[in-house]
Amino acid sequence: MDNMHFTFLYVDLYSMGKTWVYPENVIPYNILRYIVKGKAEFCIDGEGIVVEENQIVYIPSGCRMSCNALTDTFEFFSIRFTTSVFYESEDVLDVYYGIPRVTENHGEDAYFKEIYKWVKREHVAKKCFVRGYLDLLIGSLSMRGNAVDREESAFQGEVYDLEKIKRRAMKTSQRIDPRIEIVVDYIVLHPMEKYTPKKMAGMVDLSKQRFSSLFKANVGKTPMEYVREIRLVTAARKLLTSNDNVNDIAYAVGYEDANYFIREFKSAFGYTPNQYRQVARE
Protein backbone atom coordinates (compact mmCIF):
# COMPACT_ATOMS: atom_id res chain seq x y z
CA MET A 1 0.00 0.00 0.00
CA ASP A 2 3.03 2.32 -0.25
CA ASN A 3 1.55 3.92 -3.38
CA MET A 4 -1.89 4.58 -1.89
CA HIS A 5 -2.82 8.22 -2.12
CA PHE A 6 -5.78 10.31 -1.06
CA THR A 7 -7.57 12.83 -3.22
CA PHE A 8 -9.30 15.76 -1.54
CA LEU A 9 -12.82 16.56 -2.75
CA TYR A 10 -14.52 19.05 -0.46
CA VAL A 11 -14.54 20.61 3.02
CA ASP A 12 -17.06 22.73 4.85
CA LEU A 13 -18.05 23.86 8.33
CA TYR A 14 -21.67 23.07 9.19
CA SER A 15 -23.89 24.34 12.00
CA MET A 16 -27.14 22.42 12.45
CA GLY A 17 -30.10 22.71 14.83
CA LYS A 18 -31.63 19.96 16.95
CA THR A 19 -34.17 19.11 14.25
CA TRP A 20 -31.44 18.27 11.71
CA VAL A 21 -31.70 14.77 10.25
CA TYR A 22 -29.57 13.29 7.46
CA PRO A 23 -31.59 10.43 5.91
CA GLU A 24 -29.92 7.10 5.24
CA ASN A 25 -27.83 7.08 2.07
CA VAL A 26 -24.95 5.15 0.58
CA ILE A 27 -21.89 7.40 0.92
CA PRO A 28 -19.81 7.54 -2.31
CA TYR A 29 -16.62 8.94 -0.73
CA ASN A 30 -14.72 8.82 2.55
CA ILE A 31 -15.62 11.37 5.23
CA LEU A 32 -13.76 12.62 8.30
CA ARG A 33 -15.78 14.85 10.63
CA TYR A 34 -14.46 16.84 13.56
CA ILE A 35 -17.18 17.75 16.04
CA VAL A 36 -16.76 21.38 17.09
CA LYS A 37 -19.86 21.70 19.27
CA GLY A 38 -22.78 19.55 20.38
CA LYS A 39 -23.69 15.89 20.02
CA ALA A 40 -25.26 13.68 17.35
CA GLU A 41 -26.10 10.07 16.66
CA PHE A 42 -24.70 8.40 13.54
CA CYS A 43 -25.88 5.09 12.19
CA ILE A 44 -23.15 3.55 10.01
CA ASP A 45 -23.98 0.21 8.38
CA GLY A 46 -26.53 -0.47 11.11
CA GLU A 47 -24.24 0.45 14.01
CA GLY A 48 -25.43 3.32 16.21
CA ILE A 49 -22.68 5.69 17.36
CA VAL A 50 -23.06 8.81 19.52
CA VAL A 51 -20.37 11.44 18.90
CA GLU A 52 -19.77 14.67 20.75
CA GLU A 53 -17.61 17.76 20.94
CA ASN A 54 -13.88 17.22 20.37
CA GLN A 55 -14.28 13.83 18.72
CA ILE A 56 -13.50 12.75 15.15
CA VAL A 57 -15.71 10.30 13.29
CA TYR A 58 -14.57 8.33 10.23
CA ILE A 59 -17.24 7.38 7.67
CA PRO A 60 -15.97 4.99 4.96
CA SER A 61 -16.88 5.10 1.30
CA GLY A 62 -19.64 2.66 0.37
CA CYS A 63 -21.26 2.51 3.80
CA ARG A 64 -24.90 3.28 4.55
CA MET A 65 -25.14 6.27 6.88
CA SER A 66 -27.79 8.34 8.59
CA CYS A 67 -27.37 11.01 11.24
CA ASN A 68 -29.43 13.19 13.56
CA ALA A 69 -28.53 15.98 15.96
CA LEU A 70 -29.07 15.46 19.71
CA THR A 71 -28.37 19.00 20.93
CA ASP A 72 -29.70 22.46 20.10
CA THR A 73 -26.52 23.19 18.14
CA PHE A 74 -24.46 20.61 16.28
CA GLU A 75 -21.39 22.06 14.57
CA PHE A 76 -18.75 20.13 12.66
CA PHE A 77 -16.08 20.22 9.98
CA SER A 78 -16.59 17.65 7.24
CA ILE A 79 -13.84 16.59 4.84
CA ARG A 80 -14.67 14.40 1.84
CA PHE A 81 -12.00 12.55 -0.07
CA THR A 82 -11.35 9.42 -2.09
CA THR A 83 -8.69 6.80 -2.27
CA SER A 84 -7.90 5.15 -5.59
CA VAL A 85 -11.20 4.25 -7.25
CA PHE A 86 -9.81 0.76 -7.79
CA TYR A 87 -9.75 0.10 -4.03
CA GLU A 88 -13.32 1.14 -3.38
CA SER A 89 -14.34 -2.41 -2.40
CA GLU A 90 -12.19 -2.26 0.74
CA ASP A 91 -12.24 0.04 3.75
CA VAL A 92 -8.65 1.17 3.26
CA LEU A 93 -8.40 3.45 6.29
CA ASP A 94 -9.59 0.68 8.59
CA VAL A 95 -7.94 -2.38 7.03
CA TYR A 96 -4.57 -0.85 6.13
CA TYR A 97 -4.29 2.21 8.37
CA GLY A 98 -6.10 1.08 11.53
CA ILE A 99 -8.16 4.26 11.86
CA PRO A 100 -10.99 3.77 14.39
CA ARG A 101 -14.57 4.77 13.69
CA VAL A 102 -14.52 7.37 16.48
CA THR A 103 -11.48 8.86 18.17
CA GLU A 104 -10.73 11.72 20.52
CA ASN A 105 -9.15 14.84 19.09
CA HIS A 106 -5.50 15.25 20.08
CA GLY A 107 -4.61 18.23 17.94
CA GLU A 108 -5.97 16.98 14.60
CA ASP A 109 -8.54 19.79 14.66
CA ALA A 110 -5.67 22.02 13.49
CA TYR A 111 -5.52 20.07 10.23
CA PHE A 112 -9.27 20.41 9.64
CA LYS A 113 -8.99 24.15 10.19
CA GLU A 114 -5.95 24.53 7.94
CA ILE A 115 -7.61 22.60 5.10
CA TYR A 116 -10.73 24.74 5.46
CA LYS A 117 -8.64 27.92 5.49
CA TRP A 118 -6.59 27.00 2.42
CA VAL A 119 -9.60 25.91 0.37
CA LYS A 120 -11.06 29.39 0.84
CA ARG A 121 -7.85 31.08 -0.39
CA GLU A 122 -6.83 31.86 -3.94
CA HIS A 123 -3.16 30.98 -4.04
CA VAL A 124 -0.92 29.03 -6.38
CA ALA A 125 0.12 26.76 -3.48
CA LYS A 126 -3.44 25.99 -2.33
CA LYS A 127 -3.57 22.43 -3.65
CA CYS A 128 -0.17 21.60 -2.17
CA PHE A 129 -1.19 22.72 1.31
CA VAL A 130 -4.59 21.01 1.17
CA ARG A 131 -3.05 17.74 -0.01
CA GLY A 132 -0.31 17.96 2.60
CA TYR A 133 -2.63 18.65 5.52
CA LEU A 134 -4.96 15.83 4.45
CA ASP A 135 -2.03 13.40 4.43
CA LEU A 136 -0.93 14.65 7.86
CA LEU A 137 -4.46 14.26 9.23
CA ILE A 138 -4.76 10.66 8.01
CA GLY A 139 -1.22 9.87 9.14
CA SER A 140 -1.90 11.27 12.60
CA LEU A 141 -5.10 9.26 13.04
CA SER A 142 -3.38 6.16 11.68
CA MET A 143 -0.54 6.35 14.18
CA ARG A 144 -2.91 6.62 17.12
CA GLY A 145 -5.10 3.88 15.70
CA ASN A 146 -2.10 1.56 15.58
CA ALA A 147 -1.05 2.49 19.10
CA VAL A 148 -4.51 1.66 20.44
CA ASP A 149 -5.25 -1.46 18.42
CA ARG A 150 -1.83 -3.15 18.39
CA GLU A 151 -0.38 -3.43 21.86
CA GLU A 152 2.96 -4.66 20.56
CA SER A 153 3.25 -1.71 18.21
CA ALA A 154 6.62 -0.07 17.81
CA PHE A 155 4.93 3.16 18.81
CA GLN A 156 3.86 1.82 22.22
CA GLY A 157 5.15 3.94 25.07
CA GLU A 158 5.98 6.93 22.89
CA VAL A 159 4.47 10.24 23.82
CA TYR A 160 1.95 11.18 21.16
CA ASP A 161 3.15 14.40 19.53
CA LEU A 162 2.14 15.92 16.19
CA GLU A 163 5.65 17.19 15.53
CA LYS A 164 6.94 13.63 15.89
CA ILE A 165 4.45 12.51 13.29
CA LYS A 166 5.67 15.17 10.87
CA ARG A 167 9.32 14.22 11.39
CA ARG A 168 8.58 10.50 11.03
CA ALA A 169 6.58 11.11 7.85
CA MET A 170 9.45 13.10 6.36
CA LYS A 171 11.93 10.33 7.15
CA THR A 172 9.82 7.46 5.82
CA SER A 173 8.26 9.05 2.75
CA GLN A 174 9.42 7.56 -0.52
CA ARG A 175 9.50 9.62 -3.68
CA ILE A 176 8.48 7.95 -6.88
CA ASP A 177 10.77 7.89 -9.89
CA PRO A 178 11.11 11.55 -11.01
CA ARG A 179 10.26 10.65 -14.60
CA ILE A 180 7.00 9.07 -13.50
CA GLU A 181 6.34 11.98 -11.13
CA ILE A 182 6.58 14.38 -14.08
CA VAL A 183 3.90 12.47 -15.98
CA VAL A 184 1.68 12.03 -12.92
CA ASP A 185 1.78 15.76 -12.16
CA TYR A 186 1.08 16.63 -15.79
CA ILE A 187 -1.99 14.34 -15.90
CA VAL A 188 -3.35 15.87 -12.69
CA LEU A 189 -2.98 19.38 -14.13
CA HIS A 190 -4.25 18.48 -17.63
CA PRO A 191 -6.88 15.70 -17.32
CA MET A 192 -8.67 16.87 -20.47
CA GLU A 193 -5.84 15.99 -22.85
CA LYS A 194 -5.87 12.84 -24.98
CA TYR A 195 -3.43 10.29 -23.58
CA THR A 196 -1.90 7.08 -24.84
CA PRO A 197 0.94 5.08 -23.25
CA LYS A 198 3.11 6.03 -26.22
CA LYS A 199 2.43 9.76 -25.76
CA MET A 200 3.14 9.61 -22.03
CA ALA A 201 6.35 7.62 -22.56
CA GLY A 202 7.50 10.25 -25.06
CA MET A 203 7.07 12.98 -22.46
CA VAL A 204 10.01 11.54 -20.50
CA ASP A 205 11.97 9.94 -23.37
CA LEU A 206 11.25 6.31 -22.46
CA SER A 207 10.12 3.43 -24.62
CA LYS A 208 6.45 2.55 -24.28
CA GLN A 209 7.26 -0.81 -22.69
CA ARG A 210 9.79 0.61 -20.21
CA PHE A 211 7.50 3.48 -19.28
CA SER A 212 4.47 1.24 -18.70
CA SER A 213 6.51 -1.11 -16.51
CA LEU A 214 8.02 1.74 -14.51
CA PHE A 215 4.68 3.49 -14.11
CA LYS A 216 2.96 0.35 -12.78
CA ALA A 217 5.82 -0.29 -10.34
CA ASN A 218 5.67 3.27 -8.97
CA VAL A 219 1.97 4.09 -9.07
CA GLY A 220 0.39 0.66 -8.67
CA LYS A 221 -1.72 0.81 -11.81
CA THR A 222 -1.30 1.13 -15.56
CA PRO A 223 -0.94 4.62 -17.11
CA MET A 224 -4.43 4.52 -18.63
CA GLU A 225 -5.97 3.31 -15.36
CA TYR A 226 -4.39 6.30 -13.66
CA VAL A 227 -5.66 8.71 -16.33
CA ARG A 228 -9.17 7.30 -15.83
CA GLU A 229 -8.89 7.70 -12.05
CA ILE A 230 -7.72 11.32 -12.23
CA ARG A 231 -10.44 12.24 -14.71
CA LEU A 232 -13.17 10.74 -12.55
CA VAL A 233 -11.89 12.19 -9.29
CA THR A 234 -11.53 15.61 -10.94
CA ALA A 235 -15.09 15.29 -12.21
CA ALA A 236 -16.30 14.35 -8.72
CA ARG A 237 -14.67 17.47 -7.30
CA LYS A 238 -16.25 19.66 -9.99
CA LEU A 239 -19.66 18.17 -9.24
CA LEU A 240 -19.30 19.20 -5.59
CA THR A 241 -17.77 22.63 -6.08
CA SER A 242 -19.56 23.99 -9.17
CA ASN A 243 -22.97 24.13 -10.80
CA ASP A 244 -21.64 23.12 -14.23
CA ASN A 245 -23.82 20.63 -16.07
CA VAL A 246 -22.69 17.04 -16.50
CA ASN A 247 -21.92 17.39 -20.21
CA ASP A 248 -19.59 20.33 -19.58
CA ILE A 249 -17.83 18.51 -16.74
CA ALA A 250 -17.40 15.40 -18.89
CA TYR A 251 -15.78 17.47 -21.63
CA ALA A 252 -13.61 19.39 -19.13
CA VAL A 253 -12.03 16.17 -17.84
CA GLY A 254 -11.41 14.61 -21.23
CA TYR A 255 -14.57 12.70 -22.13
CA GLU A 256 -16.03 13.47 -25.55
CA ASP A 257 -19.02 11.15 -25.01
CA ALA A 258 -21.11 12.23 -22.00
CA ASN A 259 -23.03 8.94 -21.90
CA TYR A 260 -19.76 6.99 -21.68
CA PHE A 261 -18.60 9.34 -18.93
CA ILE A 262 -21.79 8.70 -16.95
CA ARG A 263 -21.29 4.92 -17.21
CA GLU A 264 -17.65 5.22 -16.15
CA PHE A 265 -18.55 7.49 -13.23
CA LYS A 266 -21.27 5.16 -11.97
CA SER A 267 -18.92 2.20 -12.24
CA ALA A 268 -16.38 3.99 -10.07
CA PHE A 269 -18.61 5.69 -7.48
CA GLY A 270 -21.87 3.74 -7.54
CA TYR A 271 -23.89 6.81 -8.53
CA THR A 272 -24.57 8.71 -11.71
CA PRO A 273 -23.01 12.21 -11.65
CA ASN A 274 -26.35 13.89 -10.88
CA GLN A 275 -27.11 11.41 -8.10
CA TYR A 276 -23.62 11.94 -6.66
CA ARG A 277 -24.12 15.71 -6.61
CA GLN A 278 -27.55 15.38 -5.01
CA VAL A 279 -26.38 13.03 -2.24
CA ALA A 280 -23.32 15.17 -1.48
CA ARG A 281 -25.36 18.33 -1.05
CA GLU A 282 -28.11 16.90 1.14
N, C-alpha and C positions, 0 to 999 in steps of 0.2 A: 504493500500500500504506500510505498515511498512516493509514488507519483500522483497520489490522490490530491486533488485541489478543490477549493471551494469557490463558487462564483456568487458574488453578492447580487441580490435582486432589488431589495427595497428595505427601507427603515422608516419608522414613524413613531411618534409619541402620542398615545391615545389616553383620553380621560373619559371614562364612562360612568353613568349613574347606576343606581341599584337595580333599575329595571332592565339593564342591558343583558341581552341573551344572544349568543352566537349559535345558530342552529347547527345540528350535526351535518358535517360535510367531510368528504375525502380531501385531505390537504395535499396539494400537488408540489410542495416544496418543503424544505426544512425550516423550522421556526425556532428562534431563541427569544424568550421574553423575560425581561427584567421588571419585576414588580416594584414600582416606585411608591405606590400608596394603595392601601386597601387590601381586600381579600376577594378571591373568586374560586369557583369550583370548575375544574376542567374534567371532562370525560374523554379519555384517550383510549381508543380501541376497547371500550367497555369498562375501563378502570377509572374510578372516581378519584380525583386528586384535588385537595384544597391547597391553594398557594396564597401566600401573603407577602406583605411588604418586605423587601430586601431578599427575596428569593428569585431564583432563575429557573424557568421551566423550559425543557427541551421537547419539542413536538416534531416527530420524524415525518419525512415525506411518505405519503401513501397511507397514513393512519386515518382513522375516522375520529373526528374531534368535535365536541361541542363545549360551550363555556357559558357560565352565567355569573354575574357579579353578586357578591354577598354583603357588600358595604355600600354606603351612600356614594362614595367615590372610589372608583377603581382605575388607577393610572398605571400605565406600563409602556416600556419601549418594546417594540417588536421588530426583529430582524428576520428577513426572509432570504434564503440562499439555497443553492443547489450544490450537490456533488456532481460528478460525472453522470450524465443521463444513462450510461450503461451500467451503473451500479444501483439503479433505483429499486431493484428487487430486494436489497439488503439495507438494514438500518446501520449505515456505516459508522455513525458517531457512537452508537452503542456497542456494536460488535467489535470494531477495530480501535475505537478511541476510549471506550469505557465511560462515556459521559452519562451520568445518571439522569433520570427523568426530572427530578427536582433537586436543586442544590442551593445552599446558602451562598449569598454574595460575599466574596472576600476581596473586593476591589475590582471585580470584573465590570461593575457598573461604569467605571471610567471608560472602558472600551465601547460600551453602548453609546455613551455620550459623545465620544470622539467620532464614531461612525456617523451619528446623527448630525454632528456639527459639520463634518467634512462634506456630507451629501448636500447640505444646504449652501455650500460655498461654490463659487465659480473660480476654479484654479486649475492650472495645468497638471498639478500633482494630486488632484482629488482622488482619482482612481487608485493611485499608489497607496495613499494613506488609508482609504477605505478597505482595500484588499489586505493591507498589513495589519490593521486593527482587527479585522475579522479573523485572520489567522491566529493572532495573539489571543483573542477571546476563546477560540476553540482549543488552542493549545493549553491555555490556563485551565479550562474546565476539564480537559483530558487528563492533565497531570493530577488534579485533585481526585478525579474519578478513579484513576489507577491507585492512588494512595489509599482510598477508602476501600476499594473492592479487592485489592490484591495485597494481603498482609505481608507477603514476602517481597514486596516491591522494592526496587533499589532506592525509591524515594522515601521509604519509611524512615521516620525519625528526623527528616529534614524539616526545617522551619519553612512553612509555605510563604513565599515571597515573590511578588510579580517581577521584580528585577532579576531574580534568579531564573525565572522562566525565560525572560528575554535573552539573558546571556547563554542559557542552555540551547535555546532555539538557534542562536547565531552560530554556536559551535557545531551543532549537529545538522544544520541545513545543508543540503547537497544541491549544487547548481547543475542544471542539465547541460548537455553539450552546447557550447555557444552558437554553433551553426543551427542547431534545432531551435534554440531559444529565439534566434532571429526570425525564423519562420513562424514560430508560435506567436510571437508578439505581433508580427505583421498580420496574421490571420485575425487576431483579436481586434486589431485596429481597422481592418478592411474586410469584414465578413461578406460584403456584397460582391467581391470579385469572383471571377470564375477560376476555380482551382483544379489542377490535375497533379498527380504525383510527379510527373515530368516537369511541370512548371515550377513546383515548389523545390524540387531538387536543383533546378537551374538557378534558383535564387541564391544558393550557397555553393554553387559549383561542385555538386556531387552527382554521381550517376543515380538514376532512378532507383536501382536495386539497393545501392548503398544507403541512400537517403531513407528509403522506406524501412530498411532494417534498423537504422540508427534512430529514426523517429519512434518506431514501436518500442525499442529498448528504453528510450528516455521518457516517453509520454504515456506508454501503456496501451496505446491504440494505434490504428493505422492513420496515415495523414488524412484520408477522406472521412474517417470516423470522427476525427478531431474537428475538421471543418464543419461537419454536420452538427456536432455538439455546440460549437461556438455560435453557429447561426441560430440554433434553437434557443439557447440560453439568452442570447442578445435579443431575440424576438420576445422571450418571456419578460425581460426587463422592460422593453418598450411597451408591452401590453399593460404593465403595472404603472409606468411613469408617464404615459402619454395617452391622448385620446385618438391617435391615428387609427384609421380603419385597418382591418386585417390584410387587405390586398396591398396597401402601402407598406405595411410592416414586412410582409412577405418579400416584396421587391427590395426593400431596404437592407435585408439580410441575405440577399442573393438567390431568392427563389423567383423564377419567372412564371411558374404555374402556382397560383394561389391554392388550388384544390390539392395539389401534391404537398404543398407546405402544411395545410391543415391536417392531412393524413399523417405526415411526419411528426407534427407537433403532438397530436393525440397519441401516437405510438410512444413518444418519449415521456409525456406528462400525464397521460390518462384523461385529458380534457381537450376539447377543441379550443382554439384561441379565445373565442368569445366566452365560453364557459369558464376558462381559466381566469379571464379578466373579471368576470362576474363574481366568482368565488373569492378571489383575492380582495375585492373591494367591499365585500359584505361585512 
